Amino acid sequence: MALFNVIKYNGEPDVFAWKYPDEELGTWTQLVVSESQEAVLFKGGEALDVFKRGTHTLETANVPILNKIINLPFGGKSPFTAEVWYVNKASSLDIKWGTPSPIQIQDPKFGLFIPVRSNGIFGIKISDSKEFLTKMVGTLPSFDKPGLVKFFRGIYITKVKDAISTYLLKRQISVLEINAYIDELSQFLKEQLMPVMSEYGIELVSFYVNDVSVPEDDTAVKKLKDALAKKAEMNILGYNYQQERSFDTMEHVAGNPGSISAPFMSAGMGLGMGTGFGNTLNAMTQSLNLGQESGAVCPNCHSVKRNDQRYCGTCGYDFTNPTGPNLSQKCPGCGGSIPVNARFCPECGKNITITCSKCGATMNGKSNFCPECGEKFV
């Protein structure tokens, strides 16, 4: 059995906890503890005492609990078996963290599930050496930064995911906008993680989110970015989604030569960006509702005729004869004169339906002449 007179730290500088390799001690052993360190004496898995900076002799007078555990006489020099752990109490501020794979977060603005990666650094300080060694180190010979990151990986990934989701939901901001709130998010995450760390005797000194990113090739991300780009374009041009859909519909109809409304839609698109779009569209709709096809416009009453009409069904204008008549019709009920474009007699209120005596075509009260044969209605 080897007897050692002096025990001191001989581990790496970035190690949080280091175990002295030999457990054969004695009441003559001196324990050297440096600045920003603490040494903890363990016996049978129980922490006997904590030693601050300085040189300490492991005798029963200085460690009274040894007498109870080991049953040593006061003032005697006897060997005993125990573990000595050194704990680094200095702050470590450059511990890197990151999500090894994207975490799925629902965007609160758009409802899409977006894969998110995040990374940053945090700083810690061991606040309770006994708690730290008991709950984290266990039987390991040492405990360093990679071990700490590995131990807390599952915890901080879960906390980061929950914290980012909660933060986005509370602020109602999109995942793509979150980098503008990095400082606030960092503080929010620190507050979420501090209670977890303190359970293991660790003080979370700082926690920083350096970046929150999304995979550029992800389908959901592409859709979201396209939508935001389209929204920005519409805001610049001064129209909304409903108007965009209306323009698309008119463009489709105008591009279809077989459509009866193509010429009207083409005219509407030309005027659609101006203030006359509503009136133009209303006029086109009325024309379509009357069952009229695109054709010439009557120079006399400005009604639209079908392509196969020779005479204007409203005023009787002969499109082959520029001097054609523009006569009013008579009410078959009271004989009163009915103005052009009237549907009802202004004298008796009769709803007029006229049948051409020549060709048998039936027209409403707007017509003074038969649009099929040009016969005058009397």
ABEGO torsion letter per residue (X at the ends): XBBBABBBBABBAABABBBBABABBBAABBBBBBBGBBBBBBBGGBBABBBBBEBBBBBAAABAAAAAAAGBBBGBBBBBBBBBBBBBABBBAABBBBBABBBBBBBAAAGBBBBBBBBEBBBBBBABAAAAAAAAAEABABBBAAAAAAAAAAAAAAAAAAAAAAAAAAAGBBAAAAAAAAAAAAAAAAAAAAAAAAAAGBBBABBBBABBBBBAABAAAAAAAAAAAAAAAAAAAGBBAAAAAAAAAAAAAAABAABAAAAAAAAAAAAAABAAAAAAAAAAAAAAAAGBBBBBBBAAAGBBBBAABABBAAAGBBAABAABBBBBBBBAAAGBBBBBGBABBAAAGBBBBBBBAAAGBBBBAABABBAAAGBBBX
